[in-house]
């Protein structure tokens, strides 16, 4: 079962809590907004999570003060 973390940039104010919790999956732009770390170099608001990052992603969703993160689970694999 895979999971994706979706960033709603219309809600985000770049406080950085999610970046601290998911440092291997997220980086920040010059203004502090989170971006997915992708191997192809493209910027994205969706992070495909490794199974071992699920707990940190759950914590990031709970801690986001502006509810700018959503965790989606894909059960159709």
PDB file of N, H, CA, C and O in Angstrom:
ATOM      1  N   UNK A   1       0.846  -1.171   0.000  1.00  0.00           N
ATOM      2  CA  UNK A   1       0.000   0.000   0.000  1.00  0.00           C
ATOM      3  C   UNK A   1       0.896   1.240   0.000  1.00  0.00           C
ATOM      4  O   UNK A   1       1.712   1.425   0.904  1.00  0.00           O
ATOM      5  N   UNK A   2       0.742   2.069  -0.998  1.00  0.00           N
ATOM      6  H   UNK A   2       0.079   1.919  -1.732  1.00  0.00           H
ATOM      7  CA  UNK A   2       1.555   3.285  -1.076  1.00  0.00           C
ATOM      8  C   UNK A   2       0.763   4.479  -0.563  1.00  0.00           C
ATOM      9  O   UNK A   2      -0.461   4.430  -0.445  1.00  0.00           O
ATOM     10  N   UNK A   3       1.477   5.536  -0.266  1.00  0.00           N
ATOM     11  H   UNK A   3       2.472   5.575  -0.361  1.00  0.00           H
ATOM     12  CA  UNK A   3       0.838   6.749   0.228  1.00  0.00           C
ATOM     13  C   UNK A   3       1.474   7.960  -0.443  1.00  0.00           C
ATOM     14  O   UNK A   3       2.643   7.946  -0.828  1.00  0.00           O
ATOM     15  N   UNK A   4       0.670   8.999  -0.568  1.00  0.00           N
ATOM     16  H   UNK A   4      -0.280   9.010  -0.255  1.00  0.00           H
ATOM     17  CA  UNK A   4       1.140  10.267  -1.119  1.00  0.00           C
ATOM     18  C   UNK A   4       0.782  11.383  -0.155  1.00  0.00           C
ATOM     19  O   UNK A   4      -0.293  11.382   0.445  1.00  0.00           O
ATOM     20  N   UNK A   5       1.687  12.326  -0.014  1.00  0.00           N
ATOM     21  H   UNK A   5       2.560  12.326  -0.501  1.00  0.00           H
ATOM     22  CA  UNK A   5       1.445  13.521   0.779  1.00  0.00           C
ATOM     23  C   UNK A   5       1.213  14.663  -0.197  1.00  0.00           C
ATOM     24  O   UNK A   5       2.064  14.968  -1.033  1.00  0.00           O
ATOM     25  N   UNK A   6       0.064  15.279  -0.080  1.00  0.00           N
ATOM     26  H   UNK A   6      -0.627  15.031   0.599  1.00  0.00           H
ATOM     27  CA  UNK A   6      -0.301  16.368  -0.985  1.00  0.00           C
ATOM     28  C   UNK A   6      -0.209  17.701  -0.243  1.00  0.00           C
ATOM     29  O   UNK A   6      -0.739  17.849   0.858  1.00  0.00           O
ATOM     30  N   UNK A   7       0.471  18.666  -0.859  1.00  0.00           N
ATOM     31  H   UNK A   7       0.902  18.546  -1.753  1.00  0.00           H
ATOM     32  CA  UNK A   7       0.647  19.996  -0.273  1.00  0.00           C
ATOM     33  C   UNK A   7      -0.321  20.959  -0.945  1.00  0.00           C
ATOM     34  O   UNK A   7      -0.331  21.083  -2.170  1.00  0.00           O
ATOM     35  N   UNK A   8      -1.129  21.638  -0.147  1.00  0.00           N
ATOM     36  H   UNK A   8      -1.121  21.538   0.848  1.00  0.00           H
ATOM     37  CA  UNK A   8      -2.039  22.660  -0.667  1.00  0.00           C
ATOM     38  C   UNK A   8      -1.348  24.010  -0.478  1.00  0.00           C
ATOM     39  O   UNK A   8      -1.386  24.597   0.603  1.00  0.00           O
ATOM     40  N   UNK A   9      -0.719  24.489  -1.550  1.00  0.00           N
ATOM     41  H   UNK A   9      -0.689  24.013  -2.429  1.00  0.00           H
ATOM     42  CA  UNK A   9       0.031  25.739  -1.455  1.00  0.00           C
ATOM     43  C   UNK A   9      -0.865  26.955  -1.230  1.00  0.00           C
ATOM     44  O   UNK A   9      -0.365  28.009  -0.836  1.00  0.00           O
ATOM     45  N   UNK A  10      -2.163  26.845  -1.465  1.00  0.00           N
ATOM     46  H   UNK A  10      -2.569  25.989  -1.785  1.00  0.00           H
ATOM     47  CA  UNK A  10      -3.056  27.977  -1.194  1.00  0.00           C
ATOM     48  C   UNK A  10      -3.262  28.157   0.305  1.00  0.00           C
ATOM     49  O   UNK A  10      -3.626  29.245   0.752  1.00  0.00           O
ATOM     50  N   UNK A  11      -3.033  27.105   1.086  1.00  0.00           N
ATOM     51  H   UNK A  11      -2.737  26.222   0.723  1.00  0.00           H
ATOM     52  CA  UNK A  11      -3.157  27.188   2.544  1.00  0.00           C
ATOM     53  C   UNK A  11      -1.814  27.388   3.236  1.00  0.00           C
ATOM     54  O   UNK A  11      -1.739  28.005   4.298  1.00  0.00           O
ATOM     55  N   UNK A  12      -0.767  26.868   2.632  1.00  0.00           N
ATOM     56  H   UNK A  12      -0.828  26.366   1.769  1.00  0.00           H
ATOM     57  CA  UNK A  12       0.560  26.872   3.245  1.00  0.00           C
ATOM     58  C   UNK A  12       1.113  28.291   3.393  1.00  0.00           C
ATOM     59  O   UNK A  12       0.940  29.137   2.515  1.00  0.00           O
ATOM     60  N   UNK A  13       1.783  28.531   4.528  1.00  0.00           N
ATOM     61  H   UNK A  13       1.923  27.844   5.241  1.00  0.00           H
ATOM     62  CA  UNK A  13       2.469  29.805   4.744  1.00  0.00           C
ATOM     63  C   UNK A  13       3.969  29.603   4.937  1.00  0.00           C
ATOM     64  O   UNK A  13       4.671  30.517   5.370  1.00  0.00           O
ATOM     65  N   UNK A  14       4.455  28.417   4.619  1.00  0.00           N
ATOM     66  H   UNK A  14       3.885  27.675   4.267  1.00  0.00           H
ATOM     67  CA  UNK A  14       5.892  28.163   4.652  1.00  0.00           C
ATOM     68  C   UNK A  14       6.510  28.150   6.033  1.00  0.00           C
ATOM     69  O   UNK A  14       7.633  28.627   6.198  1.00  0.00           O
ATOM     70  N   UNK A  15       5.827  27.626   7.021  1.00  0.00           N
ATOM     71  H   UNK A  15       4.915  27.238   6.887  1.00  0.00           H
ATOM     72  CA  UNK A  15       6.364  27.596   8.384  1.00  0.00           C
ATOM     73  C   UNK A  15       7.441  26.541   8.577  1.00  0.00           C
ATOM     74  O   UNK A  15       8.273  26.668   9.476  1.00  0.00           O
ATOM     75  N   UNK A  16       7.441  25.496   7.747  1.00  0.00           N
ATOM     76  H   UNK A  16       6.765  25.392   7.017  1.00  0.00           H
ATOM     77  CA  UNK A  16       8.543  24.547   7.719  1.00  0.00           C
ATOM     78  C   UNK A  16       8.462  23.326   8.615  1.00  0.00           C
ATOM     79  O   UNK A  16       9.401  22.530   8.640  1.00  0.00           O
ATOM     80  N   UNK A  17       7.373  23.147   9.352  1.00  0.00           N
ATOM     81  H   UNK A  17       6.610  23.794   9.332  1.00  0.00           H
ATOM     82  CA  UNK A  17       7.272  21.967  10.215  1.00  0.00           C
ATOM     83  C   UNK A  17       7.346  20.678   9.404  1.00  0.00           C
ATOM     84  O   UNK A  17       8.015  19.726   9.806  1.00  0.00           O
ATOM     85  N   UNK A  18       6.664  20.648   8.274  1.00  0.00           N
ATOM     86  H   UNK A  18       6.121  21.421   7.948  1.00  0.00           H
ATOM     87  CA  UNK A  18       6.668  19.436   7.444  1.00  0.00           C
ATOM     88  C   UNK A  18       8.060  19.159   6.884  1.00  0.00           C
ATOM     89  O   UNK A  18       8.463  18.003   6.762  1.00  0.00           O
ATOM     90  N   UNK A  19       8.784  20.205   6.548  1.00  0.00           N
ATOM     91  H   UNK A  19       8.456  21.144   6.648  1.00  0.00           H
ATOM     92  CA  UNK A  19      10.133  20.030   6.004  1.00  0.00           C
ATOM     93  C   UNK A  19      11.053  19.423   7.063  1.00  0.00           C
ATOM     94  O   UNK A  19      11.901  18.589   6.742  1.00  0.00           O
ATOM     95  N   UNK A  20      10.892  19.833   8.312  1.00  0.00           N
ATOM     96  H   UNK A  20      10.204  20.510   8.573  1.00  0.00           H
ATOM     97  CA  UNK A  20      11.697  19.264   9.395  1.00  0.00           C
ATOM     98  C   UNK A  20      11.388  17.788   9.608  1.00  0.00           C
ATOM     99  O   UNK A  20      12.295  16.986   9.833  1.00  0.00           O
ATOM    100  N   UNK A  21      10.111  17.428   9.538  1.00  0.00           N
ATOM    101  H   UNK A  21       9.375  18.079   9.356  1.00  0.00           H
ATOM    102  CA  UNK A  21       9.710  16.045   9.779  1.00  0.00           C
ATOM    103  C   UNK A  21      10.011  15.125   8.601  1.00  0.00           C
ATOM    104  O   UNK A  21      10.240  13.930   8.790  1.00  0.00           O
ATOM    105  N   UNK A  22      10.014  15.669   7.396  1.00  0.00           N
ATOM    106  H   UNK A  22       9.828  16.639   7.242  1.00  0.00           H
ATOM    107  CA  UNK A  22      10.214  14.861   6.185  1.00  0.00           C
ATOM    108  C   UNK A  22      11.386  15.390   5.365  1.00  0.00           C
ATOM    109  O   UNK A  22      11.271  15.614   4.160  1.00  0.00           O
ATOM    110  N   UNK A  23      12.500  15.581   6.033  1.00  0.00           N
ATOM    111  H   UNK A  23      12.593  15.399   7.012  1.00  0.00           H
ATOM    112  CA  UNK A  23      13.666  16.200   5.383  1.00  0.00           C
ATOM    113  C   UNK A  23      14.187  15.403   4.190  1.00  0.00           C
ATOM    114  O   UNK A  23      14.778  15.983   3.279  1.00  0.00           O
ATOM    115  N   UNK A  24      13.982  14.102   4.178  1.00  0.00           N
ATOM    116  H   UNK A  24      13.502  13.631   4.918  1.00  0.00           H
ATOM    117  CA  UNK A  24      14.445  13.317   3.029  1.00  0.00           C
ATOM    118  C   UNK A  24      13.508  13.420   1.836  1.00  0.00           C
ATOM    119  O   UNK A  24      13.907  13.135   0.707  1.00  0.00           O
ATOM    120  N   UNK A  25      12.258  13.826   2.076  1.00  0.00           N
ATOM    121  H   UNK A  25      11.933  14.057   2.993  1.00  0.00           H
ATOM    122  CA  UNK A  25      11.263  13.900   1.004  1.00  0.00           C
ATOM    123  C   UNK A  25      10.916  15.320   0.583  1.00  0.00           C
ATOM    124  O   UNK A  25      10.429  15.536  -0.527  1.00  0.00           O
ATOM    125  N   UNK A  26      11.161  16.290   1.459  1.00  0.00           N
ATOM    126  H   UNK A  26      11.557  16.114   2.361  1.00  0.00           H
ATOM    127  CA  UNK A  26      10.798  17.678   1.166  1.00  0.00           C
ATOM    128  C   UNK A  26      12.013  18.591   1.241  1.00  0.00           C
ATOM    129  O   UNK A  26      12.949  18.355   2.005  1.00  0.00           O
ATOM    130  N   UNK A  27      11.972  19.611   0.447  1.00  0.00           N
ATOM    131  H   UNK A  27      11.211  19.803  -0.174  1.00  0.00           H
ATOM    132  CA  UNK A  27      12.938  20.693   0.518  1.00  0.00           C
ATOM    133  C   UNK A  27      12.131  21.988   0.475  1.00  0.00           C
ATOM    134  O   UNK A  27      10.910  21.942   0.319  1.00  0.00           O
ATOM    135  N   UNK A  28      12.777  23.125   0.609  1.00  0.00           N
ATOM    136  H   UNK A  28      13.768  23.163   0.736  1.00  0.00           H
ATOM    137  CA  UNK A  28      12.029  24.383   0.567  1.00  0.00           C
ATOM    138  C   UNK A  28      12.468  25.220  -0.623  1.00  0.00           C
ATOM    139  O   UNK A  28      13.602  25.135  -1.096  1.00  0.00           O
ATOM    140  N   UNK A  29      11.527  26.031  -1.088  1.00  0.00           N
ATOM    141  H   UNK A  29      10.606  26.101  -0.704  1.00  0.00           H
ATOM    142  CA  UNK A  29      11.870  26.982  -2.142  1.00  0.00           C
ATOM    143  C   UNK A  29      12.497  28.208  -1.474  1.00  0.00           C
ATOM    144  O   UNK A  29      12.616  28.225  -0.249  1.00  0.00           O
ATOM    145  N   UNK A  30      12.901  29.226  -2.223  1.00  0.00           N
ATOM    146  H   UNK A  30      12.804  29.212  -3.219  1.00  0.00           H
ATOM    147  CA  UNK A  30      13.557  30.394  -1.610  1.00  0.00           C
ATOM    148  C   UNK A  30      12.702  31.130  -0.572  1.00  0.00           C
ATOM    149  O   UNK A  30      13.238  31.881   0.243  1.00  0.00           O
ATOM    150  N   UNK A  31      11.391  30.925  -0.592  1.00  0.00           N
ATOM    151  H   UNK A  31      10.956  30.315  -1.253  1.00  0.00           H
ATOM    152  CA  UNK A  31      10.490  31.615   0.335  1.00  0.00           C
ATOM    153  C   UNK A  31      10.053  30.725   1.494  1.00  0.00           C
ATOM    154  O   UNK A  31       9.242  31.141   2.321  1.00  0.00           O
ATOM    155  N   UNK A  32      10.588  29.498   1.562  1.00  0.00           N
ATOM    156  H   UNK A  32      11.247  29.161   0.890  1.00  0.00           H
ATOM    157  CA  UNK A  32      10.287  28.602   2.666  1.00  0.00           C
ATOM    158  C   UNK A  32       9.143  27.635   2.437  1.00  0.00           C
ATOM    159  O   UNK A  32       8.802  26.867   3.337  1.00  0.00           O
ATOM    160  N   UNK A  33       8.543  27.650   1.261  1.00  0.00           N
ATOM    161  H   UNK A  33       8.820  28.274   0.530  1.00  0.00           H
ATOM    162  CA  UNK A  33       7.439  26.738   0.968  1.00  0.00           C
ATOM    163  C   UNK A  33       7.979  25.352   0.629  1.00  0.00           C
ATOM    164  O   UNK A  33       9.025  25.236  -0.009  1.00  0.00           O
ATOM    165  N   UNK A  34       7.275  24.301   1.051  1.00  0.00           N
ATOM    166  H   UNK A  34       6.425  24.396   1.570  1.00  0.00           H
ATOM    167  CA  UNK A  34       7.768  22.948   0.815  1.00  0.00           C
ATOM    168  C   UNK A  34       7.631  22.515  -0.640  1.00  0.00           C
ATOM    169  O   UNK A  34       6.659  22.845  -1.320  1.00  0.00           O
ATOM    170  N   UNK A  35       8.618  21.778  -1.090  1.00  0.00           N
ATOM    171  H   UNK A  35       9.407  21.510  -0.537  1.00  0.00           H
ATOM    172  CA  UNK A  35       8.613  21.173  -2.418  1.00  0.00           C
ATOM    173  C   UNK A  35       9.042  19.720  -2.279  1.00  0.00           C
ATOM    174  O   UNK A  35       9.897  19.386  -1.459  1.00  0.00           O
ATOM    175  N   UNK A  36       8.439  18.871  -3.086  1.00  0.00           N
ATOM    176  H   UNK A  36       7.744  19.143  -3.752  1.00  0.00           H
ATOM    177  CA  UNK A  36       8.841  17.467  -3.090  1.00  0.00           C
ATOM    178  C   UNK A  36      10.230  17.341  -3.692  1.00  0.00           C
ATOM    179  O   UNK A  36      10.544  17.988  -4.691  1.00  0.00           O
ATOM    180  N   UNK A  37      11.054  16.509  -3.084  1.00  0.00           N
ATOM    181  H   UNK A  37      10.799  15.984  -2.273  1.00  0.00           H
ATOM    182  CA  UNK A  37      12.359  16.179  -3.668  1.00  0.00           C
ATOM    183  C   UNK A  37      12.097  15.097  -4.707  1.00  0.00           C
ATOM    184  O   UNK A  37      11.670  13.993  -4.369  1.00  0.00           O
ATOM    185  N   UNK A  38      12.354  15.418  -5.970  1.00  0.00           N
ATOM    186  H   UNK A  38      12.701  16.314  -6.244  1.00  0.00           H
ATOM    187  CA  UNK A  38      12.130  14.447  -7.042  1.00  0.00           C
ATOM    188  C   UNK A  38      13.420  14.218  -7.806  1.00  0.00           C
ATOM    189  O   UNK A  38      14.198  15.143  -8.037  1.00  0.00           O
ATOM    190  N   UNK A  39      13.628  12.990  -8.187  1.00  0.00           N
ATOM    191  H   UNK A  39      12.996  12.239  -8.000  1.00  0.00           H
ATOM    192  CA  UNK A  39      14.854  12.625  -8.901  1.00  0.00           C
ATOM    193  C   UNK A  39      14.975  13.328 -10.246  1.00  0.00           C
ATOM    194  O   UNK A  39      16.084  13.579 -10.717  1.00  0.00           O
ATOM    195  N   UNK A  40      13.838  13.650 -10.871  1.00  0.00           N
ATOM    196  H   UNK A  40      12.936  13.447 -10.488  1.00  0.00           H
ATOM    197  CA  UNK A  40      13.886  14.288 -12.192  1.00  0.00           C
ATOM    198  C   UNK A  40      14.077  15.800 -12.117  1.00  0.00           C
ATOM    199  O   UNK A  40      14.183  16.458 -13.152  1.00  0.00           O
ATOM    200  N   UNK A  41      14.124  16.362 -10.901  1.00  0.00           N
ATOM    201  H   UNK A  41      14.038  15.828 -10.060  1.00  0.00           H
ATOM    202  CA  UNK A  41      14.379  17.787 -10.737  1.00  0.00           C
ATOM    203  C   UNK A  41      13.161  18.681 -10.831  1.00  0.00           C
ATOM    204  O   UNK A  41      13.268  19.884 -10.592  1.00  0.00           O
ATOM    205  N   UNK A  42      12.004  18.130 -11.171  1.00  0.00           N
ATOM    206  H   UNK A  42      11.917  17.153 -11.365  1.00  0.00           H
ATOM    207  CA  UNK A  42      10.792  18.942 -11.263  1.00  0.00           C
ATOM    208  C   UNK A  42      10.237  19.245  -9.872  1.00  0.00           C
ATOM    209  O   UNK A  42      10.393  18.454  -8.942  1.00  0.00           O
ATOM    210  N   UNK A  43       9.595  20.390  -9.750  1.00  0.00           N
ATOM    211  H   UNK A  43       9.468  21.033 -10.507  1.00  0.00           H
ATOM    212  CA  UNK A  43       8.963  20.762  -8.489  1.00  0.00           C
ATOM    213  C   UNK A  43       7.559  20.183  -8.463  1.00  0.00           C
ATOM    214  O   UNK A  43       6.880  20.110  -9.487  1.00  0.00           O
ATOM    215  N   UNK A  44       7.141  19.780  -7.293  1.00  0.00           N
ATOM    216  H   UNK A  44       7.693  19.839  -6.461  1.00  0.00           H
ATOM    217  CA  UNK A  44       5.844  19.144  -7.173  1.00  0.00           C
ATOM    218  C   UNK A  44       5.249  19.406  -5.803  1.00  0.00           C
ATOM    219  O   UNK A  44       5.967  19.621  -4.826  1.00  0.00           O
ATOM    220  N   UNK A  45       3.937  19.384  -5.750  1.00  0.00           N
ATOM    221  H   UNK A  45       3.354  19.209  -6.543  1.00  0.00           H
ATOM    222  CA  UNK A  45       3.225  19.517  -4.493  1.00  0.00           C
ATOM    223  C   UNK A  45       2.755  18.180  -3.958  1.00  0.00           C
ATOM    224  O   UNK A  45       2.017  18.128  -2.975  1.00  0.00           O
ATOM    225  N   UNK A  46       3.176  17.097  -4.597  1.00  0.00           N
ATOM    226  H   UNK A  46       3.775  17.139  -5.396  1.00  0.00           H
ATOM    227  CA  UNK A  46       2.801  15.757  -4.164  1.00  0.00           C
ATOM    228  C   UNK A  46       4.054  14.926  -3.927  1.00  0.00           C
ATOM    229  O   UNK A  46       4.938  14.846  -4.780  1.00  0.00           O
ATOM    230  N   UNK A  47       4.109  14.318  -2.764  1.00  0.00           N
ATOM    231  H   UNK A  47       3.391  14.383  -2.071  1.00  0.00           H
ATOM    232  CA  UNK A  47       5.252  13.493  -2.382  1.00  0.00           C
ATOM    233  C   UNK A  47       4.810  12.036  -2.340  1.00  0.00           C
ATOM    234  O   UNK A  47       3.874  11.691  -1.619  1.00  0.00           O
ATOM    235  N   UNK A  48       5.472  11.187  -3.100  1.00  0.00           N
ATOM    236  H   UNK A  48       6.232  11.467  -3.686  1.00  0.00           H
ATOM    237  CA  UNK A  48       5.229   9.752  -3.010  1.00  0.00           C
ATOM    238  C   UNK A  48       6.113   9.234  -1.887  1.00  0.00           C
ATOM    239  O   UNK A  48       7.337   9.353  -1.937  1.00  0.00           O
ATOM    240  N   UNK A  49       5.487   8.664  -0.886  1.00  0.00           N
ATOM    241  H   UNK A  49       4.492   8.567  -0.844  1.00  0.00           H
ATOM    242  CA  UNK A  49       6.189   8.290   0.338  1.00  0.00           C
ATOM    243  C   UNK A  49       6.638   6.839   0.341  1.00  0.00           C
ATOM    244  O   UNK A  49       5.926   5.950  -0.127  1.00  0.00           O
ATOM    245  N   UNK A  50       7.815   6.618   0.869  1.00  0.00           N
ATOM    246  H   UNK A  50       8.394   7.340   1.248  1.00  0.00           H
ATOM    247  CA  UNK A  50       8.264   5.262   1.167  1.00  0.00           C
ATOM    248  C   UNK A  50       7.508   4.803   2.411  1.00  0.00           C
ATOM    249  O   UNK A  50       7.082   5.625   3.222  1.00  0.00           O
ATOM    250  N   UNK A  51       7.347   3.508   2.555  1.00  0.00           N
ATOM    251  H   UNK A  51       7.694   2.841   1.896  1.00  0.00           H
ATOM    252  CA  UNK A  51       6.590   2.970   3.688  1.00  0.00           C
ATOM    253  C   UNK A  51       7.146   3.449   5.030  1.00  0.00           C
ATOM    254  O   UNK A  51       6.381   3.696   5.962  1.00  0.00           O
ATOM    255  N   UNK A  52       8.470   3.582   5.136  1.00  0.00           N
ATOM    256  H   UNK A  52       9.091   3.381   4.379  1.00  0.00           H
ATOM    257  CA  UNK A  52       9.070   4.002   6.406  1.00  0.00           C
ATOM    258  C   UNK A  52       8.879   5.488   6.699  1.00  0.00           C
ATOM    259  O   UNK A  52       9.240   5.945   7.784  1.00  0.00           O
ATOM    260  N   UNK A  53       8.329   6.244   5.771  1.00  0.00           N
ATOM    261  H   UNK A  53       8.037   5.873   4.890  1.00  0.00           H
ATOM    262  CA  UNK A  53       8.074   7.671   5.984  1.00  0.00           C
ATOM    263  C   UNK A  53       6.621   7.942   6.373  1.00  0.00           C
ATOM    264  O   UNK A  53       6.254   9.085   6.647  1.00  0.00           O
ATOM    265  N   UNK A  54       5.810   6.916   6.398  1.00  0.00           N
ATOM    266  H   UNK A  54       6.108   5.987   6.176  1.00  0.00           H
ATOM    267  CA  UNK A  54       4.378   7.080   6.664  1.00  0.00           C
ATOM    268  C   UNK A  54       4.115   7.714   8.035  1.00  0.00           C
ATOM    269  O   UNK A  54       3.284   8.615   8.151  1.00  0.00           O
ATOM    270  N   UNK A  55       4.807   7.255   9.054  1.00  0.00           N
ATOM    271  H   UNK A  55       5.481   6.523   8.960  1.00  0.00           H
ATOM    272  CA  UNK A  55       4.600   7.780  10.409  1.00  0.00           C
ATOM    273  C   UNK A  55       4.968   9.267  10.482  1.00  0.00           C
ATOM    274  O   UNK A  55       4.233  10.054  11.079  1.00  0.00           O
ATOM    275  N   UNK A  56       6.083   9.651   9.889  1.00  0.00           N
ATOM    276  H   UNK A  56       6.680   9.012   9.404  1.00  0.00           H
ATOM    277  CA  UNK A  56       6.491  11.059   9.873  1.00  0.00           C
ATOM    278  C   UNK A  56       5.491  11.900   9.089  1.00  0.00           C
ATOM    279  O   UNK A  56       5.210  13.039   9.463  1.00  0.00           O
ATOM    280  N   UNK A  57       4.954  11.349   8.005  1.00  0.00           N
ATOM    281  H   UNK A  57       5.182  10.424   7.701  1.00  0.00           H
ATOM    282  CA  UNK A  57       3.956  12.076   7.218  1.00  0.00           C
ATOM    283  C   UNK A  57       2.674  12.273   8.018  1.00  0.00           C
ATOM    284  O   UNK A  57       2.079  13.350   7.978  1.00  0.00           O
ATOM    285  N   UNK A  58       2.243  11.243   8.746  1.00  0.00           N
ATOM    286  H   UNK A  58       2.726  10.368   8.779  1.00  0.00           H
ATOM    287  CA  UNK A  58       1.066  11.374   9.620  1.00  0.00           C
ATOM    288  C   UNK A  58       1.279  12.491  10.637  1.00  0.00           C
ATOM    289  O   UNK A  58       0.383  13.299  10.882  1.00  0.00           O
ATOM    290  N   UNK A  59       2.464  12.529  11.219  1.00  0.00           N
ATOM    291  H   UNK A  59       3.192  11.873  11.020  1.00  0.00           H
ATOM    292  CA  UNK A  59       2.796  13.562  12.207  1.00  0.00           C
ATOM    293  C   UNK A  59       2.788  14.948  11.565  1.00  0.00           C
ATOM    294  O   UNK A  59       2.290  15.902  12.162  1.00  0.00           O
ATOM    295  N   UNK A  60       3.329  15.068  10.370  1.00  0.00           N
ATOM    296  H   UNK A  60       3.734  14.294   9.884  1.00  0.00           H
ATOM    297  CA  UNK A  60       3.355  16.356   9.668  1.00  0.00           C
ATOM    298  C   UNK A  60       1.941  16.854   9.388  1.00  0.00           C
ATOM    299  O   UNK A  60       1.655  18.040   9.549  1.00  0.00           O
ATOM    300  N   UNK A  61       1.063  15.953   8.971  1.00  0.00           N
ATOM    301  H   UNK A  61       1.295  14.990   8.839  1.00  0.00           H
ATOM    302  CA  UNK A  61      -0.334  16.332   8.708  1.00  0.00           C
ATOM    303  C   UNK A  61      -0.978  16.851   9.992  1.00  0.00           C
ATOM    304  O   UNK A  61      -1.661  17.875   9.973  1.00  0.00           O
ATOM    305  N   UNK A  62      -0.766  16.157  11.094  1.00  0.00           N
ATOM    306  H   UNK A  62      -0.211  15.325  11.109  1.00  0.00           H
ATOM    307  CA  UNK A  62      -1.351  16.559  12.377  1.00  0.00           C
ATOM    308  C   UNK A  62      -0.792  17.887  12.882  1.00  0.00           C
ATOM    309  O   UNK A  62      -1.518  18.678  13.484  1.00  0.00           O
ATOM    310  N   UNK A  63       0.500  18.136  12.639  1.00  0.00           N
ATOM    311  H   UNK A  63       1.091  17.494  12.150  1.00  0.00           H
ATOM    312  CA  UNK A  63       1.153  19.330  13.179  1.00  0.00           C
ATOM    313  C   UNK A  63       0.991  20.578  12.319  1.00  0.00           C
ATOM    314  O   UNK A  63       1.222  21.686  12.801  1.00  0.00           O
ATOM    315  N   UNK A  64       0.603  20.424  11.069  1.00  0.00           N
ATOM    316  H   UNK A  64       0.415  19.523  10.677  1.00  0.00           H
ATOM    317  CA  UNK A  64       0.487  21.591  10.194  1.00  0.00           C
ATOM    318  C   UNK A  64      -0.574  22.544  10.746  1.00  0.00           C
ATOM    319  O   UNK A  64      -1.743  22.169  10.840  1.00  0.00           O
ATOM    320  N   UNK A  65      -0.192  23.761  11.111  1.00  0.00           N
ATOM    321  H   UNK A  65       0.758  24.065  11.034  1.00  0.00           H
ATOM    322  CA  UNK A  65      -1.136  24.681  11.744  1.00  0.00           C
ATOM    323  C   UNK A  65      -2.219  25.190  10.794  1.00  0.00           C
ATOM    324  O   UNK A  65      -3.230  25.727  11.247  1.00  0.00           O
ATOM    325  N   UNK A  66      -2.026  25.033   9.505  1.00  0.00           N
ATOM    326  H   UNK A  66      -1.205  24.597   9.137  1.00  0.00           H
ATOM    327  CA  UNK A  66      -2.992  25.550   8.532  1.00  0.00           C
ATOM    328  C   UNK A  66      -3.674  24.455   7.722  1.00  0.00           C
ATOM    329  O   UNK A  66      -4.336  24.736   6.723  1.00  0.00           O
ATOM    330  N   UNK A  67      -3.512  23.213   8.150  1.00  0.00           N
ATOM    331  H   UNK A  67      -2.974  22.984   8.962  1.00  0.00           H
ATOM    332  CA  UNK A  67      -4.118  22.062   7.457  1.00  0.00           C
ATOM    333  C   UNK A  67      -3.820  22.075   5.964  1.00  0.00           C
ATOM    334  O   UNK A  67      -4.707  21.854   5.138  1.00  0.00           O
ATOM    335  N   UNK A  68      -2.569  22.334   5.632  1.00  0.00           N
ATOM    336  H   UNK A  68      -1.849  22.514   6.302  1.00  0.00           H
ATOM    337  CA  UNK A  68      -2.159  22.419   4.229  1.00  0.00           C
ATOM    338  C   UNK A  68      -1.666  21.083   3.676  1.00  0.00           C
ATOM    339  O   UNK A  68      -1.248  21.005   2.520  1.00  0.00           O
ATOM    340  N   UNK A  69      -1.712  20.041   4.489  1.00  0.00           N
ATOM    341  H   UNK A  69      -2.051  20.104   5.428  1.00  0.00           H
ATOM    342  CA  UNK A  69      -1.231  18.728   4.054  1.00  0.00           C
ATOM    343  C   UNK A  69      -2.349  17.701   4.120  1.00  0.00           C
ATOM    344  O   UNK A  69      -3.163  17.709   5.043  1.00  0.00           O
ATOM    345  N   UNK A  70      -2.378  16.813   3.126  1.00  0.00           N
ATOM    346  H   UNK A  70      -1.716  16.807   2.376  1.00  0.00           H
ATOM    347  CA  UNK A  70      -3.323  15.697   3.122  1.00  0.00           C
ATOM    348  C   UNK A  70      -2.555  14.437   2.777  1.00  0.00           C
ATOM    349  O   UNK A  70      -1.702  14.433   1.890  1.00  0.00           O
ATOM    350  N   UNK A  71      -2.868  13.379   3.486  1.00  0.00           N
ATOM    351  H   UNK A  71      -3.561  13.382   4.207  1.00  0.00           H
ATOM    352  CA  UNK A  71      -2.246  12.091   3.233  1.00  0.00           C
ATOM    353  C   UNK A  71      -3.258  11.217   2.508  1.00  0.00           C
ATOM    354  O   UNK A  71      -4.371  11.002   2.989  1.00  0.00           O
ATOM    355  N   UNK A  72      -2.860  10.723   1.359  1.00  0.00           N
ATOM    356  H   UNK A  72      -1.956  10.898   0.969  1.00  0.00           H
ATOM    357  CA  UNK A  72      -3.732   9.862   0.558  1.00  0.00           C
ATOM    358  C   UNK A  72      -3.089   8.489   0.458  1.00  0.00           C
ATOM    359  O   UNK A  72      -1.903   8.359   0.155  1.00  0.00           O
ATOM    360  N   UNK A  73      -3.893   7.468   0.719  1.00  0.00           N
ATOM    361  H   UNK A  73      -4.857   7.573   0.965  1.00  0.00           H
ATOM    362  CA  UNK A  73      -3.417   6.098   0.632  1.00  0.00           C
ATOM    363  C   UNK A  73      -3.979   5.451  -0.617  1.00  0.00           C
ATOM    364  O   UNK A  73      -5.180   5.510  -0.878  1.00  0.00           O
ATOM    365  N   UNK A  74      -3.098   4.834  -1.385  1.00  0.00           N
ATOM    366  H   UNK A  74      -2.121   4.786  -1.173  1.00  0.00           H
ATOM    367  CA  UNK A  74      -3.498   4.138  -2.593  1.00  0.00           C
ATOM    368  C   UNK A  74      -3.538   2.648  -2.286  1.00  0.00           C
ATOM    369  O   UNK A  74      -2.499   2.023  -2.078  1.00  0.00           O
ATOM    370  N   UNK A  75      -4.732   2.087  -2.258  1.00  0.00           N
ATOM    371  H   UNK A  75      -5.577   2.596  -2.427  1.00  0.00           H
ATOM    372  CA  UNK A  75      -4.887   0.662  -1.972  1.00  0.00           C
ATOM    373  C   UNK A  75      -5.032  -0.160  -3.242  1.00  0.00           C
ATOM    374  O   UNK A  75      -5.161  -1.382  -3.172  1.00  0.00           O
ATOM    375  N   UNK A  76      -5.013   0.485  -4.395  1.00  0.00           N
ATOM    376  H   UNK A  76      -4.908   1.478  -4.451  1.00  0.00           H
ATOM    377  CA  UNK A  76      -5.205  -0.197  -5.682  1.00  0.00           C
ATOM    378  C   UNK A  76      -3.878  -0.406  -6.381  1.00  0.00           C
ATOM    379  O   UNK A  76      -3.571   0.291  -7.348  1.00  0.00           O
ATOM    380  N   UNK A  77      -3.096  -1.344  -5.914  1.00  0.00           N
ATOM    381  H   UNK A  77      -3.346  -1.910  -5.129  1.00  0.00           H
ATOM    382  CA  UNK A  77      -1.807  -1.622  -6.561  1.00  0.00           C
ATOM    383  C   UNK A  77      -1.754  -3.023  -7.061  1.00  0.00           C
ATOM    384  O   UNK A  77      -0.746  -3.437  -7.633  1.00  0.00           O
TER     385      UNK A  77
END
